[in-house]
Amino acid sequence: MNDTTSSPGNRQIRIFVSSTFRDMVEDRNGLMTLVWPQLRKFCRERQVELVEVDLRWGISQEQATRKETLKLCLDEIRACRPYFIGLLGERYGWIPNAIAPELIERELWPTWPTVPPPRGVASGGSAWYLSPHECDA
């Protein structure tokens, strides 16, 4: 973990922005041109540095060729905790073909339930979810 990790004693806030790149361009540009400048000013007035992490420009072709993309993303997410913005759209993002064994050991990967879902919870394949009418209860 690096020295710029978001923490109560640190006067720096790092915010990781995650989305697919192709369908969220306007949203990311809106953050860059409208939101970040105002938020940066707000933070600066309180002697806090705002660092927005947008990996559209952060991963080189060389790093991608060496299959370091996932590790770099996870490292940045960890350095920004607890500040994470996920923009969801119409597309699925990049899915790695394989995950390096050292990342599997380092990260807490979710495990899917192998038992039937609790009563009142629908099952959609290997994940559980509440149906819309159950959310109103």
C-alpha positions as CSV (number, residue, x, y, z in Angstrom):
1,M,0.0,0.0,0.0
2,N,1.3,3.5,-0.8
3,D,1.7,6.5,1.4
4,T,-1.3,8.3,-0.2
5,T,-3.9,5.9,1.0
6,S,-7.1,7.6,2.1
7,S,-7.2,7.5,5.8
8,P,-8.4,9.7,8.7
9,G,-4.9,11.0,9.5
10,N,-4.1,11.8,5.9
11,R,-4.9,15.2,4.4
12,Q,-5.5,13.6,1.0
13,I,-8.6,12.0,-0.4
14,R,-8.2,9.6,-3.3
15,I,-11.4,8.7,-5.2
16,F,-11.3,5.8,-7.7
17,V,-13.7,6.1,-10.6
18,S,-14.7,2.8,-12.3
19,S,-16.8,2.2,-15.4
20,T,-16.5,0.9,-18.9
21,F,-14.7,3.5,-21.0
22,R,-16.8,3.4,-24.1
23,D,-20.3,4.1,-22.8
24,M,-19.6,6.4,-19.9
25,V,-17.4,9.0,-21.6
26,E,-19.9,11.9,-21.0
27,D,-20.3,10.9,-17.4
28,R,-16.5,10.7,-16.8
29,N,-16.0,14.0,-18.7
30,G,-18.8,15.6,-16.5
31,L,-16.9,14.5,-13.4
32,M,-13.7,15.9,-14.8
33,T,-15.0,19.3,-15.9
34,L,-17.8,20.0,-13.4
35,V,-17.6,17.9,-10.3
36,W,-13.8,17.6,-9.6
37,P,-13.0,21.3,-9.8
38,Q,-15.7,22.2,-7.3
39,L,-14.9,19.3,-5.0
40,R,-11.1,20.1,-5.3
41,K,-11.8,23.7,-4.3
42,F,-14.0,22.6,-1.4
43,C,-11.3,20.3,-0.2
44,R,-8.5,22.8,-0.7
45,E,-10.4,25.3,1.5
46,R,-10.1,22.7,4.3
47,Q,-6.4,21.9,3.6
48,V,-7.3,18.6,2.0
49,E,-5.9,17.4,-1.3
50,L,-8.3,15.7,-3.7
51,V,-6.9,13.1,-6.0
52,E,-9.3,11.6,-8.5
53,V,-8.1,8.3,-10.0
54,D,-9.3,7.7,-13.5
55,L,-7.4,4.9,-15.2
56,R,-8.4,5.9,-18.7
57,W,-4.9,7.4,-18.8
58,G,-3.2,5.3,-16.2
59,I,-2.3,2.0,-17.8
60,S,0.4,1.9,-20.4
61,Q,0.3,-0.5,-23.4
62,E,3.5,-2.0,-22.0
63,Q,1.8,-2.7,-18.6
64,A,-1.2,-4.2,-20.4
65,T,1.1,-6.4,-22.5
66,R,2.7,-7.7,-19.3
67,K,-0.8,-8.5,-18.0
68,E,-0.6,-6.0,-15.1
69,T,-3.9,-4.3,-15.7
70,L,-5.9,-6.1,-13.0
71,K,-3.1,-5.8,-10.4
72,L,-2.8,-2.0,-11.1
73,C,-6.5,-1.5,-10.8
74,L,-6.7,-3.4,-7.6
75,D,-3.7,-1.5,-6.1
76,E,-5.4,1.8,-7.0
77,I,-8.7,0.7,-5.5
78,R,-7.0,-0.3,-2.3
79,A,-5.1,3.0,-2.2
80,C,-8.4,4.9,-2.6
81,R,-10.4,3.1,0.0
82,P,-13.1,3.9,1.1
83,Y,-13.7,6.3,-1.8
84,F,-15.0,4.4,-4.9
85,I,-17.4,5.6,-7.6
86,G,-18.9,2.9,-9.9
87,L,-20.6,4.2,-13.0
88,L,-22.9,1.5,-14.4
89,G,-24.1,1.5,-18.0
90,E,-25.2,-0.8,-20.8
91,R,-21.9,-2.6,-21.3
92,Y,-19.9,-5.2,-19.4
93,G,-16.3,-4.1,-18.8
94,W,-13.1,-5.9,-19.5
95,I,-12.8,-9.4,-18.0
96,P,-9.4,-10.9,-17.6
97,N,-8.7,-14.3,-19.3
98,A,-6.8,-15.4,-16.2
99,I,-6.0,-14.1,-12.7
100,A,-2.4,-14.3,-11.5
101,P,-2.1,-16.7,-8.5
102,E,-0.5,-14.0,-6.3
103,L,-3.6,-11.8,-6.8
104,I,-5.9,-14.7,-5.9
105,E,-3.9,-15.2,-2.7
106,R,-3.8,-11.5,-1.9
107,E,-7.4,-10.5,-2.5
108,L,-10.6,-11.6,-0.8
109,W,-12.5,-12.9,-3.8
110,P,-16.2,-13.4,-3.4
111,T,-17.4,-17.0,-3.2
112,W,-20.8,-17.9,-4.6
113,P,-23.3,-19.7,-2.3
114,T,-23.5,-23.4,-2.8
115,V,-26.6,-23.9,-0.6
116,P,-30.1,-23.0,-1.7
117,P,-31.1,-19.3,-1.1
118,P,-33.0,-18.4,2.0
119,R,-36.8,-18.4,1.8
120,G,-38.0,-15.3,0.0
121,V,-34.8,-14.8,-2.0
122,A,-34.8,-15.8,-5.6
123,S,-31.9,-17.6,-7.3
124,G,-30.6,-16.4,-10.6
125,G,-27.9,-19.0,-11.6
126,S,-25.1,-18.9,-9.0
127,A,-26.1,-15.5,-7.4
128,W,-28.9,-14.6,-5.0
129,Y,-31.0,-11.5,-5.4
130,L,-34.3,-10.2,-4.1
131,S,-37.1,-9.8,-6.7
132,P,-38.5,-6.3,-7.1
133,H,-41.8,-7.0,-5.1
134,E,-39.7,-8.3,-2.2
135,C,-37.7,-5.1,-2.0
136,D,-40.8,-3.1,-1.2
137,A,-41.6,-5.2,1.9
